Amino acid sequence: MKRSFWVALGLGAGATGAVMASRWTKKQAKKVAPATLAREARGGLLELGKLVSESISEGRRAMEDKERELRGEVDAKTPEDTPAA
C-alpha cells in the first residue's frame, strides 16, 4: 500500500510537472514568434515617431517664442520716426 501510494504520487507530480513545463514552453515560444516580435517592433517605432514629432513641435514653438522675443528687442531699439531704408 505504501509503495503504490508513493508511485502514484510520483507519477502525479511528474505528470503535473510535464504539463506545467509544456505550458511554459509554449508561452515562451509565443513571445519570440515572428509575428509577436514584429508587432512589438511596430509599436516601438510608432512611439518613437510620436516622440520625434512632439520634439519637433516643441522645438518650433520655442523657436517662434525666441523669434518674437528678439523681434521685440529689435523693435524697441529702433526709433519709431526713422524712415525705413
VEXDREN-2710 file (C-alpha; in Angstrom, 1 decimal):
% VEXDREN-2710
k/r/px/py/pz
1/MET/0.0/0.0/0.0
2/LYS/2.7/2.5/0.9
3/ARG/4.7/1.7/-2.2
4/SER/1.7/2.1/-4.5
5/PHE/0.9/5.4/-2.9
6/TRP/4.3/6.8/-3.4
7/VAL/4.4/5.5/-7.0
8/ALA/1.1/7.2/-7.7
9/LEU/2.2/10.4/-6.0
10/GLY/5.4/10.4/-8.1
11/LEU/3.5/9.8/-11.3
12/GLY/1.1/12.6/-10.5
13/ALA/3.9/15.0/-9.7
14/GLY/5.7/14.0/-12.8
15/ALA/2.7/14.5/-15.0
16/THR/1.9/17.8/-13.4
17/GLY/5.5/19.0/-13.9
18/ALA/5.4/17.9/-17.5
19/VAL/2.1/19.8/-18.2
20/MET/3.4/22.9/-16.5
21/ALA/6.7/22.8/-18.4
22/SER/4.8/22.3/-21.7
23/ARG/2.6/25.3/-21.0
24/TRP/5.6/27.4/-20.0
25/THR/7.5/26.4/-23.2
26/LYS/4.5/27.2/-25.4
27/LYS/4.1/30.6/-23.7
28/GLN/7.8/31.4/-24.2
29/ALA/7.6/30.3/-27.9
30/LYS/4.7/32.7/-28.5
31/LYS/6.7/35.6/-27.0
32/VAL/9.5/35.1/-29.6
33/ALA/7.3/34.3/-32.5
34/PRO/8.0/36.5/-35.6
35/ALA/4.5/38.0/-35.5
36/THR/4.8/39.0/-31.9
37/LEU/8.3/40.5/-32.4
38/ALA/7.1/42.4/-35.5
39/ARG/4.1/43.7/-33.6
40/GLU/6.2/44.9/-30.7
41/ALA/8.8/46.5/-33.0
42/ARG/6.0/48.3/-34.9
43/GLY/4.6/49.6/-31.6
44/GLY/8.1/50.8/-30.6
45/LEU/8.5/52.6/-33.9
46/LEU/5.2/54.3/-33.6
47/GLU/6.1/55.5/-30.2
48/LEU/9.4/56.7/-31.4
49/GLY/7.7/58.5/-34.3
50/LYS/5.3/60.2/-31.9
51/LEU/8.2/61.3/-29.7
52/VAL/10.1/62.8/-32.6
53/SER/7.0/64.6/-33.8
54/GLU/6.4/66.0/-30.4
55/SER/10.0/67.1/-30.1
56/ILE/9.9/68.9/-33.5
57/SER/6.7/70.7/-32.5
58/GLU/8.2/71.8/-29.2
59/GLY/11.3/73.0/-31.0
60/ARG/9.3/75.0/-33.4
61/ARG/7.3/76.6/-30.6
62/ALA/10.5/77.5/-28.8
63/MET/11.9/78.9/-32.0
64/GLU/8.9/81.1/-32.6
65/ASP/8.9/82.3/-29.0
66/LYS/12.6/83.3/-29.2
67/GLU/12.0/85.0/-32.6
68/ARG/9.2/87.0/-31.1
69/GLU/11.4/88.0/-28.2
70/LEU/14.3/89.0/-30.5
71/ARG/12.0/91.0/-32.8
72/GLY/10.6/92.8/-29.7
73/GLU/14.1/93.7/-28.6
74/VAL/15.0/95.0/-32.1
75/ASP/11.7/96.9/-32.5
76/ALA/12.3/98.5/-29.1
77/LYS/15.8/99.7/-30.1
78/THR/14.8/101.3/-33.4
79/PRO/13.2/104.7/-33.2
80/GLU/9.7/105.0/-34.5
81/ASP/10.3/108.1/-36.6
82/THR/13.3/106.8/-38.6
83/PRO/12.4/106.3/-42.2
84/ALA/12.7/102.8/-43.5
85/ALA/15.6/102.2/-45.8
END
